[in-house]
């Protein structure tokens, strides 16, 4: 099957994607525990526990999910499958898990050796991922989502290199005069270049296809990723050269992301497929959180308020998490149905039976309560404990949903009935 840029025959085994997805609740629960145990510390910029929490959400939850999704997206959208997907997924996943645990442990327990392990493992995982996927994004099928994936993966690779430099500084307890510049560049590339660009790339494909909306404009698709890449490159150059008015690049990026948010919200509101779908709730809440994050960041640039910047970072992380949760609720049932159906099982479950709708709705309401408490927490730190409790329940339910889907898949594989071969 090859239609509208999709080549489902190239899809990797379902275990490749689920390996990454099933790890997400584990890191989410670690993050929830920190939120409950030390809300004040987590809301203190540059506190070791705050840095541990930031990397648990951005690496353990968001990046873990996105790399898992990349294995599926590249093979299906690019038409050029990742070689040895099971072996490569095992290597990358193992390095990521060890690296994330080491980095979080290094910040929590102030152990220099763990910073070294984290730098080696995370650097290896991310550079290895870029090395096997990036070449597949050039020279074959080219469309806008693949262009966004290129920008995202290059940004992730540079983010990892800068992270290795900073981890080495923490390990030696010796920081160069450029530490703040490297840190700002690291966060900018990670948040906007990696997370932001990849979500926009996914939206260009998913929003139009799944929800039957008006297409995004060709100008946005062709130039959006160029603007992101150019603005980030110039911002980093300005930072390292200590040039004035670096905030203007943040303004350009904020304007582009705001345009994406408003356009996507309008597309979802005017969608032609009006069927009730919980994943739309996640997309709508995610877009709203992105708008909050952008307004808060602009407020920070104007006022310099650390509290407002904390709101911006929390809102942006929740924006990415909302999109990821919505897509998991869509992707996992599809993968279970597709892989069973393609292997000829007569009793392959329909997608709506893989993860029950009531569980998806409960996951959404738990996410929404988590988001509301977390956004209030910079003003009232105890609200972060409530966010942690809600998040813990959400990640437990996410684990139940994913494990239930895997159990159904395995049960059908073992006991299902196949069509007779003619």
N, C-alpha and C positions, 0 to 999 in steps of 0.2 A: 504494500500500500504506500503510495506517495501522493500526497495531496496538500496543496497550499503550503509547501515547504516542510511537511511532516513526513518522516520515514520511520514508521513504527517497527518495521522489521529489524531495524538497527538497535532497538531498545536493549539495554543490558539486562541481565537477570534481576529479578525483583529484590534479591538479597543485597545487591550492590547498593541500592538506594536506601532500603530499610536499615542497613547497617548504620548509616549516619543518622537517620531519623530517630531510631530507637535509643540513641545515645543522648539525644537532646533533653528528655525529661530528667535524666540523671544530673546533668549540669544545671538544669533549671532548679532542681531541688537543693543543690549545693548553694546556689545563689539565694534561694528563698530562706535557707537556714541563716545565711549571713544577714539578710534583711531583718529577720526576727531578732537575731542575737545582738547586732551592733548597728542600729539605725543611725545614731549620731556620727559614728566613724565613717559609715558609708556616704554620708552627706557632707563630709569634710574633704574638700579638694586635695588631691595628692596624698591623702592618708593611705597607708599600705592596704588596709581593708577595702577602701574605696577603689583602689586600683585593681585589687583582686576581683571585686564585684563587677567592675567595668569589663574586665577580660572574660569573666565567666559568661556574661550576657552576649558580648560582641563576638567572642570566639566559640565558647562552649555551646551556646544556643543558636546564634544567628549564622556564624560562619560554618559551623558543623552542618546545619540544615542546607545552606546554600551550596556547599561543595557536593553534598549528596544529590541535590537537585541538578547540579551541573553535569553529573555523570549521565543523567537522563536527558537533559536539554541538549547537550552537544550531540549525542547519538541520534536523537529524534529530529532536531531542527537542522543540524549540520549535515546529516546524511553520511557522516564519516565516523564510524564507531570508535570508541576508545579501545585501544588494544588491551587484551587480557584484563577486562574490566574487574573481574573478581579478585585477581591477584593485586592489581594496582589499588583497588579500593581498600583491600586489607592493609596494605602498606601505609597508605595515606591516613586511613582511619586510626591505625595503631599509633602512628607518630603524633597525630593530632591529640588523641586522648592523653598520651603520656605528656606531651608538651603543655597542654592546657592545665592538667593537674599539677605539673611542676611549676608553672608560672603562678598559678593561684597560691600554691603552697609556699613559693618563694616570697611572695608579698606578705602572706599571713604569718609565716614563721621566721622571716628575715634570714633565710639560708642562702648563702652565695652559690653553693653548689647547684641548687635547684634552678637558679637563674641561668646557669651554663647549660644544664640539661634542657630547660625550656627553649633557650635560643637554638640549640642544635636540633631538637625535635620539631619545633614549630617551623623553623626555617626550612628544614628538610621537607616537611609535609607540604608547605605552601609552594616552595620552589619546584618540588617534584610534580605537584598538581599543575602548575603553570607550564612545566616542561612537556607534559604529556597532552594537555588540552590545547594550549595556545597554537601549536603548529597546525592542529586540525581546523582552526578557525580561519586560516588563511589558505587561499589557493583553490578552494572548492566552492560550494554554494555560498553566496553572499546575500544576506539581507540584514535589516536593521537590528534585529535581536542579536544576531551574531556579532555585529559591530559593537554593540553595547557590552557583550560578553568579553570581547577583546580588551576594551577599556577597563572593565572590572577586574579581569585577571592580571593585567599589567599593574594596575593600582595595588592589588593585593600583594603581588610579588615585591613591589617597592616598599609597601607597608611592612612586610616581613623583614626586609633588609634593614630598614630603620629600626624596627623592633629589636633585631639582633644587636644593633649598636647600643641601644638603650639598656637592654638586658645585661650586656657586658659592663656597662657603667654601673649598674646596680650591683653586679657581682663583685666588682672591684671597689665599690663605694667611692668612685672617682668620676666626677661629672665635668665634661668639657664646657667651655663658655657657650657652645652651640647647643647644649642640651635642650633648652626651651624651644629653640628653632626646630630641632629634630623631632621633639615631642609634638609640636603643632603640626608639622608636616605629616607625621605618622597618623595622627587623628584625622586630619583632613582627607588624606588619601584613603584611610580605612572607612570612614563614615560616608563620604561623598563618592569617591572614586570606586570603591569596592561595593559597599552596600547600596548606596543610592543608584549608581549606574546599573547594577544588575537588576534591581527591582524595576527600574524604568524599562529595561530591555524585556523583562518578563511581561510587564504590563502591555507593551506594544503587541505582543503575541497573544497573551491570555485574555485580556479584557475584550478585545475585538472578537476572539474566537469563542470563548466560553459564554459570554454574555450578549453576543450579537449586538455590538454597538457600532456607531459611526466610526470609521477609521480615524486614527490620529493623522494630523496633517503630514504630508510628505516632507515639508520643510523641517518640522520638529524631528521626524525620524532621521532625516539625513544630517541635520546640523546639531541636534541636542548633545550627542556624545562628543562631537568636536569641541563644542563650547565647554563642556565639563573638563575634557582633557586639557584644553588650552588654559582655562582659568586656574586649574590646579597646578599646572606646570609653572605658570607665571607667578602664582602665589608663593610657591616654594622658592622660586628664584628670588623674588622680592624679600622673602624671609631671610635667606642665606646672605643676601647682599645688604641686609638691613636698610632697605629703601622705604620711604614713607608711603602712606596711603594703601597699605596692604589690605585694608578693609574693603577696598573697592572690588576685589576679586570675590570676597564673601558675598558682596552685594549682587554680583553677576550670578553666582551660583544660587543664591537665595531666590532671585527673580526667576531663574530657569525652573527651579524646583517648585516654586509657587505656581508657575504656569502649568507645569505637569500636574500638580495637585488639583487645580481648578478644572483643567481640561478633563482629567480622569473622573472627577466627581460629576461633571456634566454628562460625560459618556455613560456612567453607571445610572444616573437618574433618568436618562433618555433611552436606556437600552430597549431593544426590540423584544428580547426574551424576558417576559415578565414573571417567569416561574419563581416561586419563593426558594431562596438558596442562602444557607447560612454563610457561605463563603463571601457573598456580597456584603454581608454585615461586617465581616472582617476587613474587606477592602475599604468600605466606607469609613469605618472607625480608624483604619490606618491612615487614610488620606486626611481625615480631620486632625489626627495626631501630628502628621507631617506639617500641616499648616500651623498648629500650635508651636511646634519646634522652630519653624522659620521665624514666626513673629517674636518668639522669645529670644532667639539668637540676634535678631536685629535690635531688640531691646537691650541686649547685653552690649552690643557694639556701641550703642548710643550712651548707655549709662555706666557700663563697667561693672554692673551688679553680678556677683558670683551666684547669688540665689537665682537670678533669672537665667543664667547660663546653665545651672543645674537643671532647671525646668526644661531647657532646650535639649540637653543631652538625654534626659529621661524620656521626653516626648519622642525624640528621634529613635531611640532604642525600641520604644513601644510601637512606633510606626512599623519598623521592620518586623518586629515580633508578630504584630497583627496580620501583616501580609503573609508571613510564613505559616502561621496557624491556619489561615484561610486556605492557603494552597495545599497544605498537608491534608486538610479535610477533603480536598478535591482530588489530589494526585494519588494518594494511597488507595482509595476505593477504585480509581481508574486502573491503577497498576494491577491490583488483585484481579479485577474483571478481565483486563486485557491479556495478562499472562495465562490465566486459566482458559479463556476462550480461544486464544491462539494455539493452545495445546490440545484443543478439541474436546474439552469437557462440556457435556450437555448441561450439567447442573452448576455451571459457573454462576456465582451469585450476581445479581444486578448491583450496580454501584450503591444504590440507596440502602442496601441490606448489609454492606460491608462494615460501615460505621453508622450506628443508628442516629437519626436526626435529632432525637432528644439529647443524646450525649454531645453532639456538636453544638447544640444550642446552649447546653450547660457550660461547655468549654468557653463559648463566647461570653456568657454573662460573668463567668469567673475572670476572664481576661479583662472585661470592662471594669469590674470592681477593682482589680489589681491596678489598672491604669489610673483610675480616679484617685485611689489612695496614694499611689506613687507620685502623681503630679502635685498633690497637696503637700507631700512630705518635706520639700525644701522650706516650707513655711511652718510646718508642724511635724517634727521629726518622728513622733510616735506613730504617725500615719503609715510610715514605712513598715512598721511591724505588721499592721493590718494588711498592707500590700503583700508582705511576705507570706502571711497565712493564706491569703487568697491565691497567690501564685503557686504555693505548694499544692493546694487542692487542684489547681488547673493543670499542673505538670503531672500529678498523679493520674488525673483523668485522661490526659494526653497519652500517657503510657498505657493505660487500659485500652484506649481506642486503637493504638498502634499494635499492641500485642494481640488484641482481639482480631484485627485484620489479618495478622500473620498466622494466628491459629486457624482462622477460617480457610486461608489459602492452603496451609499444610493439610488440613482435614480433607479438603476437596481433592488435593493431589493424591492423598492416600486412599480415599474411599469413593471418589467421584466416578462417574460413568462417562467414558469417551464416546464420541461418534465413531461408528465403524468405518474403517478405511476401505475405500472402494478401488 
